[in-house]
Amino acid sequence: MKLSRPVSWFLLAFGVWSWFIWITFVKNLVKDGSGLAFDDAGDPTAYFWVHLALAVTSFLLGTAIGVIGFRGVRALRRETAAPVSEKSGT
């Protein structure tokens, strides 16, 4: 399957954005002082574990989507570079 340039860049940007957003979210989750993520004893609550699972899933999906986008961008660059080398006779 061949991806277009805009789609490849979108997928790559989405992967980077996903990491940025979810790293920020996890930092805020760990620092939570509202009592949702940690109980009075300082132990993680179900809220913490569910949201940590969501973050890990999003990291994995963001990474997979970003890798697909990166491969698409790299393939397009190789494709546009190939005709130039063929014209020069190498």
RAHU-V904954 format. One record per residue. N is the residue number from 1. RES is the residue in one small letter. PHI is phi in whole degrees, 0 to 359 (999 if undefined). PSI is psi in whole degrees, -180 to 180 (999 if undefined). D_CENTER is the distance of its C-alpha to the mean C-alpha in whole Angstrom. Layout:
N|RES|PHI|PSI|D_CENTER  N|RES|PHI|PSI|D_CENTER
//
This chain:
1|m|999|135|21  2|k|252|128|21  3|l|264|146|18  4|s|284|164|19  5|r|301|-49|18  6|p|299|-39|17  7|v|293|-43|15  8|s|300|-47|13  9|w|294|-37|13  10|f|298|-46|11  11|l|296|-40|9  12|l|296|-45|8  13|a|296|-38|8  14|f|297|-42|6  15|g|298|-43|3  16|v|294|-45|5  17|w|300|-43|6  18|s|301|-46|4  19|w|297|-44|5  20|f|299|-50|8  21|i|296|-47|9  22|w|284|-29|9  23|i|295|-43|10  24|t|299|-43|13  25|f|298|-46|14  26|v|296|-40|14  27|k|301|-44|16  28|n|292|-35|18  29|l|296|-43|19  30|v|293|-34|20  31|k|274|3|23  32|d|307|126|24  33|g|246|6|27  34|s|279|-13|28  35|g|95|-1|29  36|l|281|-44|26  37|a|277|-30|24  38|f|228|140|27  39|d|279|-175|31  40|d|297|-28|34  41|a|277|-6|34  42|g|90|7|30  43|d|275|145|29  44|p|295|143|26  45|t|262|177|26  46|a|299|-37|25  47|y|304|-46|23  48|f|299|-49|21  49|w|293|-39|20  50|v|296|-46|19  51|h|288|-31|17  52|l|292|-39|16  53|a|296|-41|15  54|l|298|-42|13  55|a|294|-45|11  56|v|297|-43|11  57|t|299|-42|10  58|s|292|-35|7  59|f|300|-47|6  60|l|295|-46|7  61|l|294|-41|7  62|g|298|-39|3  63|t|294|-46|4  64|a|298|-45|7  65|i|294|-42|6  66|g|297|-39|5  67|v|294|-41|8  68|i|299|-45|10  69|g|297|-42|10  70|f|297|-44|11  71|r|296|-37|14  72|g|295|-45|15  73|v|297|-45|15  74|r|296|-40|17  75|a|294|-40|19  76|l|294|-38|20  77|r|294|-41|21  78|r|295|-39|23  79|e|294|-40|25  80|t|283|-25|26  81|a|280|-28|27  82|a|298|-47|29  83|p|297|-31|32  84|v|295|-44|33  85|s|290|-32|34  86|e|292|-36|36  87|k|291|-33|38  88|s|281|-9|38  89|g|91|12|40  90|t|255|999|38
//
